[in-house]
Amino acid sequence: MTDAPVIGVLALQGDVREHLIALAAADAVARPVRRPEELAEVDGLVLPGGESTTISKLAILFGVMEPLRARVRDGMPVYGTCAGMIMLADKILDPRSGQETVGGIDMIVRRNAFGRQNESFEAAVDVKGIEGDPVEGVFIRAPWVESVGAGAEVLAEHGGHIVAVRQGNALATSFHPELTGDHRMHALFVDMVRANRAPESL
């Protein structure tokens, strides 16, 4: 597909390969991003699940944190899943020492809110903007959103807690859609990236 957007996956830690596969299935050109020069070449970026403190520290170490913040501020579409959701929060309730975020969504997030690794679970989640059946959400040491500001739109809740949010070109989910074979969340993000590119191609 000649007009396929180029979407990166921050490849410092976490389930990078699964996101690359899901993005390709949603008609994007997907590539790993570790360094500022690779970030400069993509139209959008996925921040994968993993360990948010580790991703934060590695992003600083690899020199990609500040360029990433700048691009998100400038409107680059970005999608964070699980730890990636934490990275996109303007505020973390219980940050680890030295933990920083990219920001971009006016929300307060609680880390590991749904419990430890052995309390992981799957649940059907109705997501606003996703047609058809509910999305199968895989929750692994997942965060939830305690509260959102006026600019953020809640897309889904589970058990009375916010688990999917969008603010402008930033999208975040507590769960891992890349692990299910259902690529509709990635397709939604690819559409966001394509729409963001549209004015340049006119």
C-alpha positions in Angstrom: 0.0 0.0 0.0 1.8 3.1 -1.2 0.1 5.6 1.2 0.6 3.3 4.2 1.8 5.4 7.2 5.1 4.5 8.8 4.5 3.7 12.4 7.2 2.9 14.9 7.1 0.8 18.0 9.4 2.0 20.8 11.7 -1.0 21.0 13.5 -0.6 24.3 11.6 -3.2 26.3 8.3 -5.1 26.2 6.1 -6.8 23.6 7.5 -5.0 20.6 7.2 -7.9 18.0 3.5 -8.3 18.6 2.8 -4.7 18.0 4.8 -4.7 14.8 2.7 -7.7 13.5 -0.6 -6.0 14.5 0.4 -2.7 12.8 1.4 -4.5 9.6 -2.0 -6.4 9.7 -3.7 -3.0 10.0 -2.0 -1.8 6.8 0.9 0.3 8.3 4.6 0.1 7.6 5.9 -0.9 11.0 9.4 -0.5 12.3 11.2 -0.6 15.7 12.4 2.7 17.1 15.2 3.0 19.6 17.1 6.2 18.7 16.1 9.8 17.9 17.0 9.5 14.2 14.6 6.5 13.9 11.9 8.5 15.7 12.3 11.3 13.2 11.4 9.0 10.3 8.0 7.8 11.6 4.5 9.2 11.3 3.3 7.8 14.6 4.6 5.7 17.5 3.3 2.9 19.7 4.6 2.7 23.3 4.2 -1.0 24.2 3.5 -2.8 27.4 6.5 -3.9 29.6 7.8 -2.3 32.7 7.1 1.5 32.7 10.0 2.4 35.0 12.5 0.4 32.8 11.1 1.9 29.6 11.3 5.4 31.1 15.0 5.0 32.2 16.0 3.4 28.8 14.3 6.2 26.9 16.4 8.7 28.8 19.5 6.5 28.3 19.0 6.2 24.6 18.4 9.9 24.2 14.9 9.4 22.9 12.8 10.8 25.7 13.1 14.5 25.0 12.6 14.2 21.2 9.6 12.0 21.9 8.1 14.5 24.2 8.7 17.2 21.6 7.0 15.2 18.9 4.0 14.4 21.1 3.6 18.1 21.9 3.8 18.8 18.2 0.9 16.4 17.6 2.5 13.2 16.4 0.0 10.4 16.9 1.0 8.1 19.7 -0.7 4.9 21.2 0.3 3.5 24.6 -0.7 0.1 25.9 -0.4 -0.9 29.5 3.0 0.5 30.5 2.6 2.7 27.4 -0.5 4.2 29.0 1.5 5.0 32.1 4.1 6.7 29.8 1.5 8.9 28.2 0.0 10.1 31.6 0.6 13.6 32.7 0.7 12.3 36.2 1.3 8.9 37.9 -0.2 8.4 41.4 2.6 6.2 42.7 5.7 6.7 40.5 8.9 4.8 41.2 12.0 6.7 42.0 13.4 8.3 38.9 10.4 7.4 36.8 9.4 10.0 34.1 6.6 10.1 31.6 6.3 11.4 28.1 2.9 12.9 28.9 0.3 14.0 26.4 -2.9 12.9 28.1 -4.4 14.8 30.9 -5.0 11.8 33.2 -3.8 10.4 36.5 -2.8 6.7 36.3 -2.4 4.1 39.0 0.3 1.6 38.3 -0.4 -2.2 38.6 -4.0 -1.2 39.7 -5.6 -4.5 38.6 -3.1 -6.6 40.6 0.1 -8.6 40.2 1.2 -10.8 37.3 -0.7 -13.9 38.7 -3.9 -11.9 38.8 -3.8 -11.2 35.0 -7.1 -11.8 33.2 -9.0 -11.3 30.0 -12.3 -9.4 29.6 -14.6 -8.2 26.9 -14.4 -4.4 26.7 -16.8 -2.1 24.8 -14.6 0.6 23.2 -16.1 3.7 21.8 -15.2 4.0 18.1 -14.7 0.3 17.6 -17.5 -1.3 15.6 -18.8 -4.8 16.1 -18.2 -7.1 19.1 -16.4 -5.9 22.2 -12.6 -5.9 22.2 -11.0 -8.8 24.1 -8.8 -7.1 26.6 -5.8 -8.8 28.1 -4.9 -7.2 31.4 -1.4 -8.0 32.7 -0.3 -6.1 35.8 -2.5 -3.4 34.2 -2.9 0.2 35.3 -6.2 2.0 35.4 -7.0 5.7 35.0 -8.0 7.4 38.3 -9.3 10.5 36.6 -9.1 12.5 33.4 -9.0 16.2 32.6 -11.5 18.1 30.4 -9.5 17.5 27.3 -9.4 13.7 27.5 -12.2 11.4 26.3 -13.0 8.1 28.1 -13.3 5.4 25.5 -13.9 2.4 27.7 -14.3 1.3 31.3 -14.0 -2.1 33.0 -15.2 -2.9 36.6 -16.0 0.8 37.1 -12.4 1.9 36.2 -11.3 3.8 33.1 -9.2 1.5 30.8 -9.1 3.4 27.4 -8.6 7.1 26.8 -8.0 9.5 23.9 -6.9 13.1 23.8 -6.3 14.5 20.4 -3.7 12.4 18.7 -2.9 10.4 21.8 -4.6 7.0 22.5 -4.0 4.8 25.5 -5.4 1.4 26.8 -4.8 -0.5 30.0 -5.0 -3.7 28.1 -2.9 -5.4 25.4 -4.8 -5.7 22.1 -1.6 -6.9 20.3 -1.9 -10.3 22.1 -5.3 -11.3 20.8 -5.2 -11.4 17.0 -7.9 -8.7 17.0 -6.3 -5.7 15.2 -9.2 -3.2 15.5 -7.4 -1.0 18.1 -4.4 -0.9 15.9 -6.6 -0.1 12.9 -8.1 2.8 14.9 -4.6 4.1 15.6 -3.5 3.7 11.9 -6.6 5.7 10.9 -5.5 8.4 13.4 -2.0 8.5 11.9 -3.4 8.6 8.3 -5.8 11.5 9.2 -2.9 13.4 10.8 -0.9 13.0 7.6 -3.7 14.1 5.3 -3.2 17.9 5.2 0.5 17.4 4.1 -0.5 15.3 1.1 -3.1 17.7 -0.2 
